[in-house]
Amino acid sequence: MLSPNISRDLTDCSEFGNRSCPESFRSPGVRGVIYLCITAVFVLTVLGNLAIIVSISYFKQLHSPTNFLILSMAGTDFLLGFAIMPYSMVRSVENCWHFGVTFCKVHYSFDLMLCLASIFHLCSIAVDQFCAICHPLHYTSTMSAAAIKQTIAVCWSVPAAFAFGVVFSEAYASGIEGYEMLVKCSSLCPIVFNRLWGAVLFTVGLFAPTCVMIGIYIKIFTVSQRHMRELSQAPPRRTKSDKKNEHSKNKDRKAAKTLSIVMLGFLICWFPCFFTILIDPFLNFSTPLPLFDALNWLGYLNSFCNPLIYGFFYPWFRKTFKYILNGKIFNPHFRTAKILSED
């Protein structure tokens, strides 16, 4: 997501001279280094999230409601790295958009859609963990295969309808003076949000889902603490069933903790960009373009960080990643391999 500085009044295209793009202030050597660094980021983003997708898709032991939601969210991160970052890289380094006005809208629509889809998936995962920990007896019936499919469909379709509807209707730019002239004169792929749609995007896309997730995780950790107190007060002699239930609850608590870290990472990466979109119309769009671009890339880094978080906190991901590198996934009998430990 990107917003240019349009605080100045534009009455004609004379200030752009014979060029539709501003002069680059970076030397060829600096641009080359930036290209190399950003290319490394989006290649690792693609490969890391592809590893998650392959792991959960291939190994049958990982076919659980939570993991299917993680797989779908990894799909959003994969697409962001594969289809969005390369074009954004060229725009950021060259300070120019070379791909036309129509593709600018398509690119921005997918950019916004994938960002919103990520936070919708995070909300769905929070609800899934809430059901698993707070209502374990009803979890199987509540989070059935059909329910997961419907949830994933909503996580993709609602952000897509919102993003493409807002961008292609150009409702986001309604009432912004100088915007039409900026689009006509420049090749910056200028996408800005007016006060109304900036507030709508911030509220619906970030603030409200975040409040819901924080409330859910507070409830989850409250219930988890109660379970731990009950286990500590339980008699020393416990049946095999009691131990199995304790092990299951411990795994759920660890999963909830890991996914809350994923949520925190998302907020750290995307909140500055969303907040700037919210306040920029009230500052007469005076946010410097380099700052907006930097905040945009901070948001993109979230898609790079998620596989690292899974790799650090999930032993099964480290194990499946080794299997992928060793080529064992090409053996069809390996689909039923034991991935999850019983410890």
C-alpha positions in Angstrom: 0.0 0.0 0.0 1.3 3.4 -0.9 0.3 7.0 -0.6 2.1 9.9 -2.3 2.5 13.4 -0.9 -0.2 15.5 -2.8 -0.4 18.4 -0.4 0.7 20.8 -3.1 -1.9 22.1 -5.6 -1.4 20.8 -9.1 -3.0 22.8 -11.9 -0.9 21.4 -14.8 1.9 18.9 -15.5 4.7 21.5 -15.9 6.5 20.7 -12.7 7.1 17.2 -14.0 9.0 18.6 -17.0 9.6 16.0 -19.7 9.5 13.1 -17.3 6.4 11.5 -15.7 8.6 10.3 -12.8 10.7 12.3 -10.4 14.5 12.0 -10.8 16.0 9.2 -8.8 18.1 10.4 -5.9 20.0 7.1 -5.6 23.2 6.1 -7.4 23.2 3.0 -9.6 25.3 1.2 -7.0 22.9 2.0 -4.2 20.0 0.9 -6.3 21.8 -2.4 -7.1 22.3 -3.1 -3.4 18.7 -2.4 -2.6 17.5 -4.6 -5.5 19.7 -7.4 -4.1 18.4 -7.1 -0.5 14.8 -6.8 -1.4 15.1 -9.7 -3.9 16.5 -11.9 -1.1 13.6 -10.9 1.1 10.8 -11.8 -1.3 12.6 -15.0 -2.5 12.9 -16.2 1.2 9.3 -15.1 1.7 8.1 -17.3 -1.2 10.2 -20.3 -0.2 9.4 -20.1 3.5 5.6 -19.9 3.0 5.8 -22.6 0.3 7.4 -24.9 2.8 4.5 -24.3 5.2 2.0 -25.0 2.4 3.8 -28.2 1.3 4.2 -29.4 4.9 0.6 -29.1 5.9 -0.8 -30.3 2.5 1.5 -33.4 2.3 1.7 -34.8 5.8 -1.6 -36.3 6.9 -0.8 -36.0 10.6 -0.8 -32.2 10.1 -4.4 -32.2 8.7 -6.1 -30.3 11.5 -8.5 -27.3 11.5 -5.9 -25.0 13.0 -3.3 -26.1 10.5 -5.6 -25.7 7.5 -6.2 -22.1 8.6 -2.4 -21.6 8.9 -2.0 -23.1 5.5 -4.5 -20.7 4.0 -2.8 -17.8 5.7 0.6 -19.0 4.4 -1.1 -18.8 0.9 -1.7 -15.1 1.4 1.9 -14.5 2.4 3.2 -16.6 -0.5 1.1 -14.6 -3.0 2.3 -11.3 -1.4 5.9 -12.4 -1.9 5.4 -13.9 -5.4 3.0 -11.4 -7.0 3.2 -8.1 -5.1 6.7 -7.6 -3.8 8.6 -7.7 -7.1 6.5 -4.8 -8.6 6.6 -2.9 -5.4 10.4 -3.3 -5.4 10.8 -1.7 -8.8 8.5 1.2 -7.8 10.4 1.7 -4.5 13.9 1.6 -6.0 13.2 3.5 -9.2 10.7 5.9 -7.6 8.5 5.3 -10.5 5.6 3.0 -11.6 6.3 1.5 -15.1 3.4 -0.8 -15.4 0.4 1.4 -16.3 -2.6 2.8 -14.5 -4.8 -0.3 -14.8 -2.2 -2.7 -13.5 -1.5 -0.1 -10.7 -5.1 -0.6 -9.5 -4.9 -4.4 -9.9 -1.7 -4.5 -8.0 -3.0 -2.3 -5.2 -6.2 -4.3 -5.0 -4.4 -7.5 -4.5 -2.0 -5.8 -2.1 -4.9 -4.6 0.1 -6.8 -7.9 -0.3 -3.9 -10.0 0.9 -3.2 -7.8 3.9 -6.9 -7.9 5.0 -7.1 -11.6 4.3 -4.1 -12.1 6.7 -5.9 -10.4 9.5 -9.1 -12.3 8.8 -7.2 -15.5 9.0 -5.6 -14.4 12.3 -9.1 -13.7 13.7 -10.3 -17.1 12.5 -7.3 -18.9 14.1 -8.0 -17.0 17.4 -11.6 -18.3 17.3 -10.4 -21.8 16.5 -8.0 -21.7 19.5 -10.8 -20.3 21.7 -13.1 -23.2 20.8 -10.2 -25.8 21.4 -9.3 -24.5 24.8 -12.4 -23.0 26.3 -15.0 -25.5 24.8 -13.0 -28.7 24.0 -16.1 -31.0 24.2 -17.8 -29.1 21.4 -14.7 -28.4 19.3 -15.0 -31.3 16.9 -18.6 -30.4 16.0 -18.0 -26.7 15.9 -14.8 -26.7 13.9 -15.8 -29.3 11.4 -14.3 -29.7 7.9 -17.3 -27.9 6.4 -17.0 -25.0 8.9 -13.3 -24.6 8.1 -14.0 -24.5 4.4 -16.6 -21.8 4.9 -14.3 -19.8 7.2 -11.5 -19.9 4.6 -13.9 -18.9 1.9 -15.0 -15.9 3.9 -11.3 -15.0 4.8 -10.6 -14.7 1.0 -13.9 -13.4 -0.5 -14.7 -10.5 1.9 -11.3 -8.9 1.6 -11.3 -9.4 -2.2 -14.8 -7.8 -2.5 -13.7 -4.9 -0.3 -10.4 -4.2 -1.9 -11.4 -4.5 -5.5 -14.6 -2.6 -4.9 -13.0 0.3 -3.1 -10.0 0.6 -5.5 -11.8 0.2 -8.8 -14.7 2.5 -7.8 -12.1 5.1 -6.8 -14.3 5.9 -3.8 -11.1 6.1 -1.7 -10.0 9.3 -3.5 -13.4 11.0 -3.6 -13.1 14.7 -2.7 -9.3 14.8 -2.8 -8.2 17.9 -4.7 -5.3 17.4 -7.1 -5.6 13.6 -7.2 -6.8 13.4 -10.8 -4.1 15.8 -12.0 -1.5 13.7 -10.1 -2.7 10.5 -11.8 -2.6 12.2 -15.2 0.8 13.8 -14.8 2.9 11.2 -12.9 3.7 7.5 -13.0 3.9 7.1 -9.3 0.9 4.7 -9.0 -0.7 7.2 -6.6 -3.3 5.5 -4.3 -4.5 7.6 -1.4 -7.5 7.3 1.0 -9.7 10.2 1.9 -10.8 10.7 5.5 -13.9 8.5 5.3 -12.3 5.5 3.7 -9.0 5.9 5.6 -11.1 5.6 8.8 -13.1 2.7 7.4 -10.0 0.8 6.4 -8.3 1.3 9.8 -11.4 0.4 11.7 -12.6 -2.6 9.7 -9.3 -3.8 8.6 -7.2 -3.5 11.7 -8.7 -1.9 14.9 -11.9 -4.0 15.2 -10.3 -7.4 14.4 -7.4 -6.6 16.7 -9.8 -5.8 19.6 -11.6 -9.1 19.0 -8.4 -11.1 18.9 -7.0 -9.4 22.0 -10.2 -10.2 23.9 -10.2 -13.8 22.7 -6.5 -14.4 23.7 -7.1 -12.8 27.1 -10.0 -15.3 27.6 -7.8 -18.1 26.4 -4.9 -17.4 28.8 -7.4 -16.9 31.7 -8.9 -20.3 31.0 -5.4 -21.8 30.6 -4.3 -20.4 34.0 -7.3 -22.0 35.6 -6.6 -25.3 34.0 -3.0 -25.2 35.3 -4.2 -24.4 38.8 -6.6 -27.3 38.7 -3.9 -29.7 37.5 -1.5 -28.5 40.2 -4.2 -29.3 42.9 -5.1 -32.7 41.4 -4.1 -35.9 43.3 -0.7 -37.3 42.3 -2.3 -40.6 41.0 -3.9 -39.9 37.7 -5.4 -42.2 35.1 -4.0 -42.6 31.5 -7.0 -40.5 30.3 -6.2 -37.7 32.7 -2.6 -37.6 31.4 -3.8 -37.6 27.8 -6.1 -34.7 28.5 -3.3 -32.8 30.3 -1.0 -33.3 27.3 -3.7 -32.1 24.9 -4.3 -29.0 26.9 -0.6 -28.3 27.1 -0.3 -28.5 23.3 -3.3 -26.2 22.9 -1.8 -23.7 25.2 1.5 -23.7 23.4 -0.3 -23.3 20.1 -2.3 -20.4 21.4 0.9 -18.8 22.7 2.7 -19.2 19.3 -0.3 -17.8 17.3 -0.6 -14.9 19.7 3.1 -14.1 18.8 2.1 -14.3 15.1 -0.7 -11.8 15.8 1.7 -9.5 17.7 4.1 -9.7 14.8 1.4 -8.7 12.4 0.4 -5.7 14.4 4.0 -4.5 14.8 4.5 -4.7 11.1 1.2 -3.4 9.8 -0.1 -0.9 12.4 2.3 1.9 11.4 1.2 1.8 7.8 -2.5 1.6 8.7 -2.2 4.4 11.2 -0.5 6.6 8.7 -3.3 5.9 6.2 -5.7 7.0 8.9 -4.1 10.3 9.8 -2.6 11.3 6.5 -5.8 12.9 5.1 -6.0 15.0 8.3 -2.4 16.2 7.7 -3.3 17.3 4.2 -1.4 14.3 2.8 1.9 15.7 3.9 3.5 12.3 4.9 6.8 12.1 2.9 6.8 9.4 0.2 10.0 7.7 1.4 8.4 7.3 4.9 5.2 5.9 3.5 7.3 3.5 1.3 9.3 2.4 4.3 6.2 1.7 6.4 4.8 -0.3 3.5 7.8 -2.5 3.4 7.7 -3.0 7.1 4.2 -4.4 6.6 5.5 -6.7 3.8 8.2 -8.0 6.2 5.4 -9.7 8.2 5.0 -12.3 5.4 8.8 -12.9 5.7 8.7 -13.3 9.5 5.8 -15.8 9.8 7.7 -18.8 8.6 10.6 -17.9 11.0 8.1 -17.8 13.9 6.7 -21.2 13.0 10.2 -22.6 12.6 11.2 -21.3 16.0 8.1 -22.4 18.0 6.8 -25.4 16.0 9.1 -28.5 16.1 6.9 -30.2 13.4 7.7 -27.4 11.0 11.5 -27.8 11.5 11.1 -31.6 11.0 9.0 -31.3 7.9 11.3 -28.7 6.5 14.2 -31.2 6.8 12.1 -33.8 5.0 11.4 -31.4 2.2 15.1 -30.6 1.8 16.0 -34.3 1.8 13.5 -35.0 -0.9 11.6 -37.5 1.2 8.2 -36.0 0.3 8.6 -37.6 -3.2 8.0 -40.9 -1.5 4.2 -41.4 -1.4 4.4 -43.7 1.6 6.0 -40.9 3.6 2.7 -39.0 3.8 1.7 -41.0 6.9 5.1 -40.4 8.7 4.9 -39.5 12.4 5.5 -35.7 12.6 3.9 -34.8 15.9 5.7 -36.0 19.0 3.8 -37.5 21.9 5.9 -35.7 24.5 
